[in-house]
Amino acid sequence: MLKCRSLRRWFVVVVIFPLFTGCSDEQAGTQPEIVATVGERVITAREFQLNYEFGFSSLKKAPDRKLSYLDSMIDELILSTEGYRLGLDKTDRVQNLEARLLQELLVEELLRVEVSETITVSDEEIRGAIAGSKVRWKFRYWTETDLGAADRIYKLMQEQGYENVVAERLAREEIRRDPADFETDYMTWLETPPELLEAIKDLQIGELSGPIALDNVYYLIEMIDIRREALAEFDYDQTHDRYKQILYQRKLKAATSHYVTGFMTAKNVVVKGEPFQILVEALEEWKLQNDSSGTFSEAIEVAGDAEPALQKLNRNSGKVLISFAGGRWSMKEFIEKI
């Protein structure tokens, strides 16, 4: 039987996808090609093609991968038909799961239309990425959590040198650390966070950067070495598709973050600190129970004195966790949606 995520993909193919295609087989005046029939239900060639393309690779390991995958789809259709016969589609649990699944699909479709379809990767960008992969650099770094402190260390390093300043500061620590712990291996742009890459890409060997903000700390970086490899047309031909996908995924991640941030800002979404902390502590306590037989909601309902965090969440479940333009969610409402 196909797994849960495969079920989601199946739902996308047979329910959501037709709503967004410009022309169906019936509209074109042709009958869809049927590859399997289960009772009154059918699997068309188009449905199989789309499902197979997005399906798990683990379902494609048999010698005849397509036939094996079709068998899995037929098994799923047989079981789902039996579920309909028994009226399981009318149960509260299935109705709730279907509603949540539809919400997820709507979000996926929204991001596909508003974000994914707007992203393009030019051949020039691909060639630049491949050329960049032939440049590797090695650097050493120091971090500070405060910008003021980072500025002071930067000035000291300019006067006394990176090595002397780091050695002096490490000597003050109770737990001794080796300066080599603050050196990287040789890296390309693929292993370097984009924010850091932008700041160090023009550094020369021996040159020191100013404070670079990344992940709530400030980096001071001194370039140790830069290596450049020869680039041939063969490299472009062999790695073109790989780097196109890498660039696409990076752009998609950045664009999705930008879109979601803009959307949430317009909605004036506010997460309440105290209820959020209650929720976090309850989740941590539930996770430590190592009991996978029940749901988080069930654990909250039956929490006793041995689960103080879950019990506290149960008492405060009516408190507002999230407010937004036009509404709000209590912790209970939020938990019901996840």
C-alpha positions as CSV (number, residue, x, y, z in Angstrom):
1,M,0.0,0.0,0.0
2,L,1.3,3.5,-0.8
3,K,2.4,5.5,2.2
4,C,0.8,8.6,3.6
5,R,2.8,11.0,1.5
6,S,2.0,9.0,-1.6
7,L,-1.6,9.2,-0.7
8,R,-1.3,12.9,-0.7
9,R,0.3,12.8,-4.1
10,W,-2.5,10.5,-5.3
11,F,-5.1,13.1,-4.1
12,V,-3.2,15.9,-5.9
13,V,-3.3,13.9,-9.2
14,V,-6.9,12.7,-9.2
15,V,-8.7,15.6,-7.4
16,I,-6.7,18.8,-7.5
17,F,-4.8,18.5,-10.7
18,P,-7.8,18.4,-13.1
19,L,-9.0,21.7,-11.6
20,F,-5.9,23.5,-12.9
21,T,-5.4,21.9,-16.3
22,G,-6.6,23.8,-19.2
23,C,-8.2,20.9,-21.1
24,S,-9.4,17.4,-20.1
25,D,-9.6,14.4,-22.3
26,E,-13.4,14.8,-22.4
27,Q,-13.1,18.5,-23.4
28,A,-10.8,17.5,-26.2
29,G,-13.3,15.0,-27.5
30,T,-11.2,11.9,-26.8
31,Q,-11.6,9.1,-24.3
32,P,-8.8,8.7,-21.7
33,E,-6.7,5.6,-22.0
34,I,-7.5,3.3,-19.1
35,V,-4.6,1.2,-17.7
36,A,-6.5,-0.6,-14.9
37,T,-10.1,-1.0,-13.7
38,V,-11.1,-1.8,-10.1
39,G,-14.9,-2.2,-9.8
40,E,-16.4,1.0,-11.1
41,R,-13.2,3.0,-10.7
42,V,-10.4,3.3,-13.2
43,I,-6.8,4.4,-13.4
44,T,-6.0,6.3,-16.5
45,A,-2.7,6.4,-18.3
46,R,-2.4,10.1,-17.4
47,E,-3.1,9.5,-13.7
48,F,-0.5,6.7,-13.7
49,Q,2.1,8.9,-15.4
50,L,1.7,11.8,-13.0
51,N,1.6,9.5,-9.9
52,Y,4.7,7.6,-11.1
53,E,6.7,10.7,-11.7
54,F,6.1,12.1,-8.2
55,G,6.1,8.7,-6.4
56,F,8.6,7.3,-3.9
57,S,11.7,5.7,-5.3
58,S,11.3,2.8,-2.9
59,L,8.2,1.7,-4.8
60,K,10.2,1.5,-8.0
61,K,12.8,-1.1,-7.1
62,A,11.3,-4.2,-8.7
63,P,12.7,-5.4,-12.1
64,D,9.6,-4.0,-13.9
65,R,9.3,-0.8,-12.0
66,K,6.3,0.6,-13.7
67,L,4.3,-2.6,-13.4
68,S,5.2,-2.9,-9.7
69,Y,4.2,0.7,-9.1
70,L,0.9,0.2,-10.9
71,D,0.3,-2.9,-8.7
72,S,0.7,-0.6,-5.7
73,M,-1.8,1.9,-7.0
74,I,-4.3,-1.0,-7.7
75,D,-3.8,-2.3,-4.1
76,E,-4.5,1.1,-2.8
77,L,-7.6,1.6,-4.9
78,I,-8.9,-1.8,-3.8
79,L,-8.4,-0.9,-0.1
80,S,-9.9,2.6,-0.5
81,T,-12.9,1.1,-2.3
82,E,-13.4,-1.3,0.7
83,G,-13.1,1.7,3.0
84,Y,-15.9,3.5,1.1
85,R,-18.1,0.3,1.2
86,L,-17.7,0.2,5.0
87,G,-18.6,3.9,5.3
88,L,-15.2,4.8,6.8
89,D,-15.1,8.0,4.7
90,K,-18.0,9.3,6.8
91,T,-16.2,8.8,10.2
92,D,-15.1,11.9,12.1
93,R,-11.4,10.8,11.9
94,V,-11.4,10.5,8.2
95,Q,-13.4,13.7,7.7
96,N,-10.9,15.6,9.9
97,L,-7.9,14.1,8.1
98,E,-9.4,15.0,4.8
99,A,-10.0,18.6,5.8
100,R,-6.4,18.9,7.0
101,L,-5.1,17.3,3.8
102,L,-7.1,19.7,1.7
103,Q,-5.6,22.6,3.7
104,E,-2.1,21.3,3.0
105,L,-2.9,20.9,-0.7
106,L,-4.2,24.4,-1.0
107,V,-1.1,25.8,0.6
108,E,1.1,23.7,-1.8
109,E,-0.9,24.9,-4.7
110,L,-0.8,28.5,-3.6
111,L,3.0,28.3,-3.3
112,R,3.3,26.6,-6.6
113,V,1.3,29.3,-8.4
114,E,2.6,32.3,-6.5
115,V,6.2,31.2,-6.0
116,S,7.4,28.1,-7.9
117,E,6.1,29.1,-11.3
118,T,7.8,32.5,-11.1
119,I,11.3,31.2,-10.7
120,T,13.6,30.9,-13.7
121,V,17.3,29.9,-13.9
122,S,19.2,31.3,-16.9
123,D,22.0,29.5,-18.7
124,E,24.3,32.3,-17.7
125,E,23.6,31.7,-14.1
126,I,24.2,27.9,-14.5
127,R,27.5,28.5,-16.2
128,G,28.5,31.0,-13.4
129,A,27.6,28.4,-10.8
130,I,29.7,25.7,-12.5
131,A,32.6,28.0,-12.8
132,G,32.3,29.0,-9.1
133,S,32.4,25.4,-8.1
134,K,35.9,25.2,-9.4
135,V,37.1,27.8,-6.8
136,R,37.7,26.5,-3.2
137,W,38.8,28.5,-0.3
138,K,40.0,27.8,3.3
139,F,39.6,30.4,6.1
140,R,39.8,30.8,9.8
141,Y,37.3,32.6,11.9
142,W,36.4,34.0,15.3
143,T,32.9,34.7,16.6
144,E,31.3,37.1,19.0
145,T,27.6,37.3,20.1
146,D,27.8,41.1,20.4
147,L,28.4,43.5,17.5
148,G,30.3,46.0,19.7
149,A,32.6,43.2,20.9
150,A,33.1,42.0,17.4
151,D,34.1,45.6,16.3
152,R,36.7,45.8,19.1
153,I,38.2,42.4,18.2
154,Y,38.3,43.4,14.6
155,K,40.3,46.5,15.4
156,L,42.7,44.5,17.6
157,M,43.2,42.0,14.8
158,Q,44.0,44.8,12.4
159,E,46.7,46.0,14.8
160,Q,48.1,42.8,16.2
161,G,47.1,40.1,13.7
162,Y,44.4,37.5,13.8
163,E,46.7,34.7,15.1
164,N,48.0,36.8,18.1
165,V,44.5,38.0,19.2
166,V,42.9,34.5,19.0
167,A,45.8,32.9,20.9
168,E,45.6,35.5,23.6
169,R,41.8,35.1,24.0
170,L,41.9,31.3,24.0
171,A,44.6,31.4,26.7
172,R,42.0,33.1,29.0
173,E,39.5,30.2,28.8
174,E,39.3,27.5,31.4
175,I,38.6,24.9,28.8
176,R,41.5,25.0,26.4
177,R,40.6,25.0,22.7
178,D,43.0,24.6,19.7
179,P,43.1,27.5,17.2
180,A,42.8,24.8,14.5
181,D,39.3,24.2,15.7
182,F,38.5,27.6,14.1
183,E,39.7,26.7,10.6
184,T,37.6,25.3,7.8
185,D,38.4,22.6,5.3
186,Y,38.5,23.7,1.6
187,M,35.0,24.8,0.7
188,T,33.1,25.9,-2.5
189,W,30.1,28.1,-2.7
190,L,27.9,25.1,-2.3
191,E,29.0,24.5,1.3
192,T,29.0,28.2,2.2
193,P,25.8,30.0,3.5
194,P,24.8,32.7,0.9
195,E,25.1,35.5,3.4
196,L,28.7,34.5,4.3
197,L,29.6,33.9,0.7
198,E,28.6,37.4,-0.3
199,A,30.8,38.8,2.4
200,I,34.0,36.8,1.7
201,K,33.9,36.2,-2.1
202,D,36.3,39.1,-2.8
203,L,38.7,38.4,0.2
204,Q,42.3,37.9,-0.8
205,I,44.7,35.5,0.9
206,G,45.6,37.0,4.3
207,E,42.8,39.6,4.2
208,L,40.6,40.0,7.2
209,S,36.8,40.7,7.0
210,G,34.8,43.0,9.2
211,P,32.1,41.5,11.4
212,I,29.6,39.4,9.4
213,A,26.2,38.7,10.9
214,L,25.1,35.1,10.6
215,D,22.8,32.9,12.8
216,N,22.7,35.5,15.7
217,V,26.5,35.8,15.9
218,Y,29.2,37.9,14.3
219,Y,32.0,36.3,12.3
220,L,35.5,37.7,11.7
221,I,37.2,35.8,8.9
222,E,40.7,35.7,7.6
223,M,41.3,34.0,4.3
224,I,44.0,31.3,4.5
225,D,44.1,29.9,0.9
226,I,42.3,30.0,-2.4
227,R,42.5,27.2,-5.0
228,R,41.2,27.5,-8.6
229,E,40.8,24.4,-10.9
230,A,40.8,24.5,-14.6
231,L,37.4,24.5,-16.3
232,A,36.5,22.7,-19.5
233,E,33.4,22.7,-21.7
234,F,33.0,19.0,-20.6
235,D,32.3,20.3,-17.1
236,Y,29.4,22.3,-18.4
237,D,27.9,19.5,-20.3
238,Q,28.2,17.0,-17.5
239,T,26.9,19.1,-14.6
240,H,24.5,21.5,-16.3
241,D,21.3,19.8,-15.1
242,R,22.6,19.3,-11.6
243,Y,23.5,22.9,-11.1
244,K,20.3,24.1,-12.6
245,Q,18.4,22.1,-10.0
246,I,20.6,23.4,-7.2
247,L,20.1,27.0,-8.3
248,Y,16.4,26.5,-8.6
249,Q,16.1,25.0,-5.1
250,R,18.1,27.9,-3.6
251,K,15.9,30.4,-5.4
252,L,12.8,28.6,-4.3
253,K,13.8,28.6,-0.7
254,A,14.6,32.3,-0.7
255,A,11.4,33.2,-2.6
256,T,9.2,31.1,-0.4
257,S,10.6,32.7,2.7
258,H,10.1,36.1,1.2
259,Y,6.6,35.4,0.1
260,V,5.5,33.8,3.4
261,T,7.1,36.7,5.4
262,G,5.3,39.3,3.3
263,F,2.0,37.4,3.6
264,M,2.3,36.9,7.4
265,T,3.3,40.6,7.9
266,A,0.2,41.8,6.0
267,K,-2.0,39.5,8.2
268,N,-0.3,41.0,11.4
269,V,0.3,37.5,12.8
270,V,1.4,37.6,16.5
271,V,2.4,34.6,18.5
272,K,1.9,35.0,22.3
273,G,5.0,34.3,24.3
274,E,3.6,32.7,27.4
275,P,1.2,30.2,25.7
276,F,4.0,29.4,23.2
277,Q,6.3,28.5,26.0
278,I,3.7,26.3,27.6
279,L,3.2,24.5,24.3
280,V,6.9,24.0,23.8
281,E,7.4,22.5,27.3
282,A,4.4,20.2,26.8
283,L,5.8,19.0,23.4
284,E,9.2,18.3,25.0
285,E,7.6,16.3,27.8
286,W,5.4,14.3,25.4
287,K,8.4,13.5,23.2
288,L,10.4,12.2,26.2
289,Q,7.5,9.7,26.9
290,N,8.6,7.7,23.9
291,D,5.0,6.5,23.5
292,S,4.1,6.5,19.8
293,S,0.8,4.7,20.4
294,G,-1.2,7.9,21.1
295,T,-1.5,11.4,19.7
296,F,-0.4,14.6,21.3
297,S,-4.0,15.6,21.9
298,E,-4.7,12.3,23.7
299,A,-1.7,12.8,25.9
300,I,-2.9,16.3,26.9
301,E,-6.4,15.0,27.8
302,V,-5.1,12.1,30.0
303,A,-2.1,14.0,31.6
304,G,-1.7,13.3,35.3
305,D,0.6,14.6,38.0
306,A,3.5,12.8,36.5
307,E,3.2,15.0,33.4
308,P,3.1,18.6,34.8
309,A,3.8,20.3,31.5
310,L,1.0,18.4,29.6
311,Q,-1.3,19.0,32.6
312,K,-0.5,22.8,32.5
313,L,-1.3,22.9,28.8
314,N,-4.6,21.1,29.4
315,R,-5.5,23.7,32.0
316,N,-4.5,26.6,29.8
317,S,-5.7,25.3,26.4
318,G,-8.2,28.1,26.0
319,K,-5.6,30.8,26.1
320,V,-4.9,32.6,22.8
321,L,-1.7,31.4,21.2
322,I,-1.9,33.3,17.8
323,S,-3.7,36.4,16.8
324,F,-4.0,37.8,13.3
325,A,-6.0,40.2,11.3
326,G,-9.6,39.0,11.5
327,G,-9.2,36.3,14.1
328,R,-7.3,34.3,16.6
329,W,-6.5,30.8,17.6
330,S,-6.4,29.3,21.1
331,M,-3.8,26.6,21.9
332,K,-6.5,24.0,21.6
333,E,-7.6,25.3,18.2
334,F,-4.0,25.3,17.0
335,I,-3.3,21.7,18.2
336,E,-6.5,20.5,16.4
337,K,-5.1,21.9,13.2
338,I,-1.7,20.3,13.4
